[in-house]
Amino acid sequence: MKKGELLPKMLNGEALLVVEYRFSQAEVIPWRDKETGRAVNLQLLSHNVEAGHRSIRVSERVPDGTDVTKYEAPFKKGQACVLHLDGFSREKGNYSARGRLEALFE
């Protein structure tokens, strides 16, 4: 995303944050569906970013069938990114968000 595209999207109602990328890791969480009893592996990407002086843990869902164990982050430490927010919470001073990251270009 380019910097000039940010303001129109925000004025259109999208929840966006400009953050600084730190690192990512892939997570596979075993989970059992209560209705069907079927065991499922929930695959997430967990990103650590900073906004201002706050550290935020971002959970990003990946499409089914994607192998997250081979994930390599497309961002470099300290790179400016745009966080598309789906949800945001603060618990005991820890900030966490759901959404996806996108690189920010000049």
Residue, then its C-alpha position, 0 to 999 in steps of 0.5 A: m500500500k502507498k502512503g497516499e492510499l491510507l487517508p482515503k481508506m481511513l476516511n472510508g471507515e477502514a480501521l488501519l494502523v501504521v506499525e513497525y514490524r518486529f518478527s513473525q512466527a507460525e503457530v499450529i493449534p490443535w482444536r476439536d470442533k464441539e459440534t462434530g467432534r472432529a479434530v482440526n489444526l488451527q493455523l495462525l501467523s503471529h506477528n509482533v509489531e510496534a505502534g508508538h511505544r506499544s508492542i502489539r501481538v497480531s494474529e492472522r488467520v491463514p486459508d485452509g490447506t496452507d502450510v504455515t511451517k514453511y512461512e517466511a516473513p516478507f518484511k524486515k525488522g523495522q519496516a513500516c507496515v499497515l495493520h488492517l484491524d479486524g479486532f483489538s483488545r488490551e488485557k493486563g497491559n498486553y495489546s493484541a489484535r486480529g488482522r493482516l499486515e501489508a507493506l507500506f511504500e512511499 
